[in-house]
């Protein structure tokens, strides 16, 4: 029983990591395609194009 528990946990972790990578790629592609520009009066990345989740948050 213990053996199956850690195998299931590892498989579940790998699935979550792959899902996160896929989500990051989808969000980055969508934001880049929308050609959004950060406002000039923003505290960071002012006037730069939004290319991913971090630049969208900033």
MOPAC internal coordinates of N, CA, C and O (Angstrom, degrees):
PM7 1SCF
backbone

  N    0.0000 0     0.00 0     0.00 0    0    0    0
  C    1.4541 1     0.00 0     0.00 0    1    0    0
  C    1.5351 1   111.11 1     0.00 0    2    1    0
  O    1.2310 1   119.83 1   137.76 1    3    2    1
  N    1.3338 1   117.93 1   -42.24 1    3    2    1
  C    1.4605 1   120.79 1  -179.38 1    5    3    2
  C    1.5237 1   110.76 1   -64.18 1    6    5    3
  O    1.2310 1   120.79 1   143.55 1    7    6    5
  N    1.3318 1   116.10 1   -36.45 1    7    6    5
  C    1.4596 1   119.77 1  -179.04 1    9    7    6
  C    1.5240 1   110.40 1   -62.14 1   10    9    7
  O    1.2310 1   120.25 1   135.48 1   11   10    9
  N    1.3181 1   117.13 1   -44.52 1   11   10    9
  C    1.4608 1   120.64 1  -179.01 1   13   11   10
  C    1.5243 1   111.67 1   -68.23 1   14   13   11
  O    1.2310 1   120.38 1   149.64 1   15   14   13
  N    1.3030 1   116.88 1   -30.36 1   15   14   13
  C    1.4656 1   120.07 1  -179.50 1   17   15   14
  C    1.5237 1   111.04 1   -65.79 1   18   17   15
  O    1.2310 1   119.92 1   134.07 1   19   18   17
  N    1.3282 1   117.75 1   -45.93 1   19   18   17
  C    1.4601 1   118.19 1  -178.69 1   21   19   18
  C    1.5183 1   111.21 1   -73.42 1   22   21   19
  O    1.2310 1   119.75 1   148.03 1   23   22   21
  N    1.3292 1   118.08 1   -31.97 1   23   22   21
  C    1.4648 1   120.45 1   175.89 1   25   23   22
  C    1.5300 1   109.71 1   -64.68 1   26   25   23
  O    1.2310 1   120.58 1   135.74 1   27   26   25
  N    1.3237 1   116.50 1   -44.26 1   27   26   25
  C    1.4647 1   120.42 1   178.17 1   29   27   26
  C    1.5237 1   110.81 1   -62.73 1   30   29   27
  O    1.2310 1   120.10 1   140.73 1   31   30   29
  N    1.3231 1   117.42 1   -39.27 1   31   30   29
  C    1.4640 1   121.06 1   179.31 1   33   31   30
  C    1.5257 1   111.17 1   -65.03 1   34   33   31
  O    1.2310 1   120.17 1   138.65 1   35   34   33
  N    1.3213 1   117.29 1   -41.35 1   35   34   33
  C    1.4673 1   121.18 1   179.12 1   37   35   34
  C    1.5280 1   110.09 1   -66.10 1   38   37   35
  O    1.2310 1   120.19 1   134.70 1   39   38   37
  N    1.3179 1   117.25 1   -45.30 1   39   38   37
  C    1.4633 1   121.01 1   179.04 1   41   39   38
  C    1.5298 1   110.15 1   -61.86 1   42   41   39
  O    1.2310 1   120.36 1   135.83 1   43   42   41
  N    1.3168 1   116.91 1   -44.17 1   43   42   41
  C    1.4611 1   121.56 1   178.56 1   45   43   42
  C    1.5293 1   110.63 1   -61.21 1   46   45   43
  O    1.2310 1   120.23 1   137.96 1   47   46   45
  N    1.3238 1   117.16 1   -42.04 1   47   46   45
  C    1.4593 1   121.26 1   178.17 1   49   47   46
  C    1.5167 1   112.43 1   -62.98 1   50   49   47
  O    1.2310 1   120.50 1   137.86 1   51   50   49
  N    1.3268 1   116.66 1   -42.14 1   51   50   49
  C    1.4672 1   120.85 1   178.31 1   53   51   50
  C    1.5287 1   110.30 1   -64.01 1   54   53   51
  O    1.2310 1   120.36 1   138.08 1   55   54   53
  N    1.3210 1   116.91 1   -41.92 1   55   54   53
  C    1.4667 1   120.73 1   178.15 1   57   55   54
  C    1.5289 1   110.27 1   -61.67 1   58   57   55
  O    1.2310 1   120.00 1   137.16 1   59   58   57
  N    1.3183 1   117.60 1   -42.84 1   59   58   57
  C    1.4673 1   120.68 1   178.74 1   61   59   58
  C    1.5310 1   111.71 1   -64.26 1   62   61   59
  O    1.2310 1   120.41 1   138.79 1   63   62   61
  N    1.3204 1   116.83 1   -41.21 1   63   62   61
  C    1.4656 1   120.56 1   179.14 1   65   63   62
  C    1.5275 1   110.36 1   -63.99 1   66   65   63
  O    1.2310 1   120.25 1   135.36 1   67   66   65
  N    1.3287 1   117.13 1   -44.64 1   67   66   65
  C    1.4644 1   120.48 1   178.43 1   69   67   66
  C    1.5310 1   111.14 1   -63.68 1   70   69   67
  O    1.2310 1   120.55 1   142.28 1   71   70   69
  N    1.3164 1   116.55 1   -37.72 1   71   70   69
  C    1.4644 1   120.14 1   176.38 1   73   71   70
  C    1.5166 1   112.05 1   -64.37 1   74   73   71
  O    1.2310 1   120.48 1   139.96 1   75   74   73
  N    1.3206 1   116.68 1   -40.04 1   75   74   73
  C    1.4647 1   120.97 1   178.51 1   77   75   74
  C    1.5244 1   111.09 1   -65.14 1   78   77   75
  O    1.2310 1   120.36 1   138.34 1   79   78   77
  N    1.3227 1   116.91 1   -41.66 1   79   78   77
  C    1.4699 1   120.86 1   178.34 1   81   79   78
  C    1.5266 1   110.23 1   -63.69 1   82   81   79
  O    1.2310 1   120.45 1   136.31 1   83   82   81
  N    1.3200 1   116.74 1   -43.69 1   83   82   81
  C    1.4622 1   120.65 1   178.35 1   85   83   82
  C    1.5171 1   112.45 1   -63.08 1   86   85   83
  O    1.2310 1   120.62 1   138.43 1   87   86   85
  N    1.3210 1   116.42 1   -41.57 1   87   86   85
  C    1.4607 1   120.89 1   178.61 1   89   87   86
  C    1.5182 1   110.88 1   -64.86 1   90   89   87
  O    1.2310 1   120.60 1   136.10 1   91   90   89
  N    1.3295 1   116.46 1   -43.90 1   91   90   89
  C    1.4712 1   121.02 1   178.40 1   93   91   90
  C    1.5296 1   110.14 1   -58.82 1   94   93   91
  O    1.2310 1   120.16 1   134.71 1   95   94   93
  N    1.3271 1   117.29 1   -45.29 1   95   94   93
  C    1.4618 1   121.16 1  -179.57 1   97   95   94
  C    1.5246 1   111.17 1   -64.13 1   98   97   95
  O    1.2310 1   120.00 1   136.69 1   99   98   97
  N    1.3201 1   117.60 1   -43.31 1   99   98   97
  C    1.4610 1   121.47 1  -179.71 1  101   99   98
  C    1.5269 1   111.36 1   -64.61 1  102  101   99
  O    1.2310 1   120.14 1   134.43 1  103  102  101
  N    1.3188 1   117.33 1   -45.57 1  103  102  101
  C    1.4685 1   121.13 1  -179.98 1  105  103  102
  C    1.5266 1   110.42 1   -65.52 1  106  105  103
  O    1.2310 1   120.17 1   136.73 1  107  106  105
  N    1.3246 1   117.28 1   -43.27 1  107  106  105
  C    1.4638 1   120.54 1   179.88 1  109  107  106
  C    1.5216 1   111.29 1   -62.56 1  110  109  107
  O    1.2310 1   120.28 1   136.30 1  111  110  109
  N    1.3222 1   117.06 1   -43.70 1  111  110  109
  C    1.4588 1   121.15 1   179.41 1  113  111  110
  C    1.5261 1   110.95 1   -63.98 1  114  113  111
  O    1.2310 1   120.63 1   135.19 1  115  114  113
  N    1.3187 1   116.41 1   -44.81 1  115  114  113
  C    1.4635 1   120.55 1  -179.37 1  117  115  114
  C    1.5252 1   111.09 1   -63.43 1  118  117  115
  O    1.2310 1   120.01 1   134.13 1  119  118  117
  N    1.3165 1   117.59 1   -45.87 1  119  118  117
  C    1.4672 1   120.57 1  -179.90 1  121  119  118
  C    1.5231 1   111.42 1   -64.79 1  122  121  119
  O    1.2310 1   120.14 1   141.05 1  123  122  121
  N    1.3113 1   117.34 1   -38.95 1  123  122  121
  C    1.4566 1   120.87 1   179.63 1  125  123  122
  C    1.5274 1   110.98 1   -66.66 1  126  125  123
  O    1.2310 1   120.40 1   140.67 1  127  126  125
  N    1.3198 1   116.83 1   -39.33 1  127  126  125
  C    1.4654 1   121.01 1  -179.97 1  129  127  126
  C    1.5233 1   112.61 1   -68.91 1  130  129  127
  O    1.2310 1   119.72 1   155.77 1  131  130  129
  N    1.3202 1   118.14 1   -24.23 1  131  130  129
  C    1.4649 1   121.47 1  -179.27 1  133  131  130
  C    1.5206 1   112.77 1   -79.17 1  134  133  131
  O    1.2310 1   119.92 1   167.74 1  135  134  133
  N    1.3232 1   117.75 1   -12.26 1  135  134  133
  C    1.4718 1   123.67 1   177.30 1  137  135  134
  C    1.5307 1   112.75 1    52.36 1  138  137  135
  O    1.2310 1   121.11 1  -131.19 1  139  138  137
  N    1.3191 1   115.48 1    48.81 1  139  138  137
  C    1.4627 1   122.13 1   178.94 1  141  139  138
  C    1.5255 1   108.71 1   -81.69 1  142  141  139
  O    1.2310 1   120.34 1   -39.82 1  143  142  141
  N    1.3197 1   116.96 1   140.18 1  143  142  141
  C    1.4608 1   122.22 1   177.04 1  145  143  142
  C    1.5234 1   108.54 1  -115.68 1  146  145  143
  O    1.2310 1   121.00 1   -43.27 1  147  146  145
  N    1.3301 1   115.69 1   136.73 1  147  146  145
  C    1.4638 1   120.96 1   178.12 1  149  147  146
  C    1.5275 1   108.54 1   -69.56 1  150  149  147
  O    1.2310 1   120.53 1   -39.13 1  151  150  149
  N    1.3118 1   116.59 1   140.87 1  151  150  149
  C    1.4673 1   121.42 1  -179.01 1  153  151  150
  C    1.5258 1   110.89 1   -59.34 1  154  153  151
  O    1.2310 1   121.09 1   -29.68 1  155  154  153
  N    1.3165 1   115.53 1   150.32 1  155  154  153
  C    1.4680 1   121.06 1  -178.50 1  157  155  154
  C    1.5219 1   112.77 1   -65.59 1  158  157  155
  O    1.2310 1   119.61 1   152.30 1  159  158  157
  N    1.3330 1   118.35 1   -27.70 1  159  158  157
  C    1.4617 1   120.75 1  -177.93 1  161  159  158
  C    1.5296 1   112.77 1   -94.15 1  162  161  159
  O    1.2310 1   119.88 1  -166.28 1  163  162  161
  N    1.3196 1   117.83 1    13.72 1  163  162  161
  C    1.4672 1   121.33 1   178.84 1  165  163  162
  C    1.5273 1   109.98 1   -71.02 1  166  165  163
  O    1.2310 1   120.79 1   -25.70 1  167  166  165
  N    1.3347 1   116.09 1   154.30 1  167  166  165
  C    1.4674 1   120.25 1  -177.95 1  169  167  166
  C    1.5233 1   112.54 1   -75.68 1  170  169  167
  O    1.2310 1   120.02 1   158.33 1  171  170  169
  N    1.3241 1   117.56 1   -21.67 1  171  170  169
  C    1.4686 1   119.58 1   177.90 1  173  171  170
  C    1.5272 1   109.52 1  -144.00 1  174  173  171
  O    1.2310 1   120.63 1   -30.60 1  175  174  173
  N    1.2936 1   116.39 1   149.40 1  175  174  173
  C    1.4655 1   124.51 1   179.65 1  177  175  174
  C    1.5329 1   113.14 1    56.57 1  178  177  175
  O    1.2310 1   120.22 1  -146.47 1  179  178  177
  N    1.3092 1   117.18 1    33.53 1  179  178  177
  C    1.4669 1   121.25 1  -179.02 1  181  179  178
  C    1.5242 1   110.37 1   -59.86 1  182  181  179
  O    1.2310 1   121.01 1   -50.65 1  183  182  181
  N    1.3307 1   115.68 1   129.35 1  183  182  181
  C    1.4561 1   121.33 1   177.86 1  185  183  182
  C    1.5138 1   115.05 1    79.46 1  186  185  183
  O    1.2310 1   119.55 1   177.93 1  187  186  185
  N    1.3079 1   118.46 1    -2.07 1  187  186  185
  C    1.4715 1   121.78 1  -178.88 1  189  187  186
  C    1.5259 1   109.97 1   -88.85 1  190  189  187
  O    1.2310 1   120.99 1   -22.78 1  191  190  189
  N    1.3272 1   115.71 1   157.22 1  191  190  189
  C    1.4652 1   120.24 1   175.97 1  193  191  190
  C    1.5163 1   110.41 1   -78.13 1  194  193  191
  O    1.2310 1   121.10 1   -35.79 1  195  194  193
  N    1.3305 1   115.50 1   144.21 1  195  194  193
  C    1.4634 1   121.81 1   175.41 1  197  195  194
  C    1.5210 1   107.37 1   -80.23 1  198  197  195
  O    1.2310 1   120.35 1   -57.53 1  199  198  197
  N    1.3390 1   116.93 1   122.47 1  199  198  197
  C    1.4598 1   120.89 1  -177.47 1  201  199  198
  C    1.5218 1   113.20 1  -120.72 1  202  201  199
  O    1.2310 1   120.19 1   172.86 1  203  202  201
  N    1.3256 1   117.24 1    -7.14 1  203  202  201
  C    1.4564 1   119.53 1  -178.74 1  205  203  202
  C    1.5135 1   111.28 1  -168.47 1  206  205  203
  O    1.2310 1   120.64 1     1.82 1  207  206  205
  N    1.3184 1   116.39 1  -178.18 1  207  206  205
  C    1.4605 1   120.85 1  -177.36 1  209  207  206
  C    1.5291 1   114.08 1   -59.67 1  210  209  207
  O    1.2310 1   119.80 1   140.56 1  211  210  209
  N    1.3347 1   117.98 1   -39.44 1  211  210  209
  C    1.4589 1   119.41 1  -178.37 1  213  211  210
  C    1.5211 1   111.47 1   -67.65 1  214  213  211
  O    1.2310 1   120.04 1   135.76 1  215  214  213
  N    1.3168 1   117.53 1   -44.24 1  215  214  213
  C    1.4626 1   118.98 1   179.36 1  217  215  214
  C    1.5279 1   111.17 1   -70.14 1  218  217  215
  O    1.2310 1   119.39 1   152.72 1  219  218  217
  N    1.3189 1   118.78 1   -27.28 1  219  218  217
  C    1.4671 1   121.42 1   175.47 1  221  219  218
  C    1.5224 1   110.28 1   -70.55 1  222  221  219
  O    1.2310 1   120.20 1   142.23 1  223  222  221
  N    1.3168 1   117.22 1   -37.77 1  223  222  221
  C    1.4642 1   121.42 1  -179.84 1  225  223  222
  C    1.5204 1   111.21 1   -70.75 1  226  225  223
  O    1.2310 1   121.01 1   141.73 1  227  226  225
  N    1.3118 1   115.68 1   -38.27 1  227  226  225
  C    1.4473 1   121.39 1  -177.17 1  229  227  226
  C    1.4979 1   108.60 1   -67.87 1  230  229  227
  O    1.2310 1   120.10 1   180.00 1  231  230  229

